[in-house]
Amino acid sequence: MVNRKKYVDLFVDMKLNKSVQSQFADFEKGFHKGCPTQAWRMFLPEELMTLLQGDDNYEWDKLREVKFYLFRYVTST
């Protein structure tokens, strides 16, 4: 039973980690060029998640108060 667990653990590690290690390293290198990790450290995990995924809880009234249009636009209220 111990051998079976060890085999499964090694197999899963090979399939999920080692087999994609070089591709992930290339992706990580490119990602850090465009998004330096030092800049992301100022955010809490929840803030970073909201920043990357967006937030569906919009405060439309506050947005209307601070809106600014570059071109002439009239809102009908």
Sine and cosine of phi, psi and omega as CSV:
sin_phi,cos_phi,sin_psi,cos_psi,sin_omega,cos_omega
0.00,0.00,-0.61,0.80,0.00,-1.00
-0.91,0.40,-0.66,0.75,0.04,-1.00
-0.88,0.48,-0.65,0.76,-0.01,-1.00
-0.89,0.45,-0.71,0.70,0.01,-1.00
-0.89,0.46,-0.69,0.72,0.01,-1.00
-0.88,0.47,-0.68,0.74,0.02,-1.00
-0.87,0.49,-0.73,0.68,-0.01,-1.00
-0.89,0.45,-0.69,0.72,0.02,-1.00
-0.87,0.49,-0.70,0.71,0.01,-1.00
-0.92,0.39,-0.63,0.78,0.01,-1.00
-0.90,0.44,-0.73,0.68,0.01,-1.00
-0.89,0.46,-0.68,0.74,0.03,-1.00
-0.87,0.49,-0.67,0.75,0.01,-1.00
-0.90,0.44,-0.73,0.69,-0.06,-1.00
-0.94,0.34,-0.65,0.76,-0.12,-0.99
-1.00,-0.08,-0.36,0.93,-0.07,-1.00
-0.88,-0.48,-0.91,0.42,-0.14,-0.99
-0.92,0.38,-0.56,0.83,-0.05,-1.00
-0.94,0.34,-0.36,0.93,-0.01,-1.00
-0.90,-0.43,0.21,0.98,-0.09,-1.00
-0.86,0.51,-0.70,0.71,-0.04,-1.00
-0.95,0.32,-0.63,0.78,0.04,-1.00
-0.90,0.43,-0.65,0.76,0.01,-1.00
-0.92,0.39,-0.62,0.78,0.02,-1.00
-0.88,0.48,-0.67,0.74,0.05,-1.00
-0.90,0.43,-0.68,0.73,0.03,-1.00
-0.89,0.46,-0.71,0.70,-0.02,-1.00
-0.88,0.47,-0.66,0.76,0.02,-1.00
-0.88,0.48,-0.73,0.68,0.03,-1.00
-0.91,0.41,-0.63,0.78,0.01,-1.00
-0.89,0.46,-0.69,0.72,-0.03,-1.00
-0.94,0.33,-0.37,0.93,0.11,-0.99
-0.92,0.38,-0.68,0.73,-0.03,-1.00
-1.00,0.09,-0.47,0.88,-0.05,-1.00
-0.72,-0.69,0.99,0.16,-0.03,-1.00
-0.85,0.53,0.73,-0.69,-0.08,-1.00
-0.90,0.43,-0.49,0.87,0.01,-1.00
-0.86,0.51,-0.60,0.80,-0.01,-1.00
-0.93,0.36,-0.48,0.88,-0.05,-1.00
-0.99,0.15,-0.32,0.95,-0.09,-1.00
-0.93,0.36,-0.27,0.96,-0.01,-1.00
-0.97,0.25,-0.22,0.98,-0.04,-1.00
-0.99,-0.10,0.56,-0.83,0.20,-0.98
-0.96,0.26,0.38,-0.92,-0.01,-1.00
-0.81,0.59,-0.65,0.76,0.00,-1.00
-0.91,0.40,-0.63,0.78,0.01,-1.00
-0.92,0.39,-0.66,0.75,0.01,-1.00
-0.91,0.42,-0.65,0.76,0.04,-1.00
-0.89,0.46,-0.69,0.72,0.04,-1.00
-0.90,0.43,-0.65,0.76,0.00,-1.00
-0.89,0.46,-0.68,0.73,-0.06,-1.00
-0.99,0.14,-0.59,0.81,-0.06,-1.00
-1.00,-0.08,-0.39,0.92,-0.09,-1.00
1.00,-0.02,0.13,-0.99,-0.02,-1.00
-0.71,-0.70,0.74,-0.67,-0.03,-1.00
-1.00,-0.09,0.18,0.98,0.05,-1.00
-0.97,-0.23,0.99,0.16,-0.06,-1.00
-1.00,0.06,0.58,-0.81,0.07,-1.00
-0.97,-0.26,0.99,0.15,-0.13,-0.99
-0.87,0.49,-0.61,0.80,-0.01,-1.00
-0.90,0.44,-0.66,0.75,0.04,-1.00
-0.91,0.40,-0.62,0.79,0.03,-1.00
-0.89,0.45,-0.67,0.74,0.02,-1.00
-0.90,0.44,-0.56,0.83,-0.01,-1.00
-0.92,0.39,-0.54,0.84,-0.11,-0.99
-0.94,-0.33,0.18,0.98,-0.07,-1.00
-0.92,0.39,0.48,-0.88,0.05,-1.00
-0.56,-0.83,0.82,-0.57,-0.01,-1.00
-0.97,-0.25,0.71,-0.71,0.04,-1.00
-0.96,0.28,-0.54,0.84,0.01,-1.00
-0.93,-0.37,0.35,-0.94,-0.04,-1.00
-0.89,0.45,0.84,-0.55,0.00,-1.00
-0.55,-0.84,0.77,-0.64,-0.02,-1.00
-0.92,-0.38,0.80,-0.60,0.06,-1.00
-1.00,-0.04,0.61,-0.79,0.04,-1.00
-0.99,-0.15,0.94,-0.33,-0.01,-1.00
-0.86,-0.51,0.00,0.00,0.00,0.00
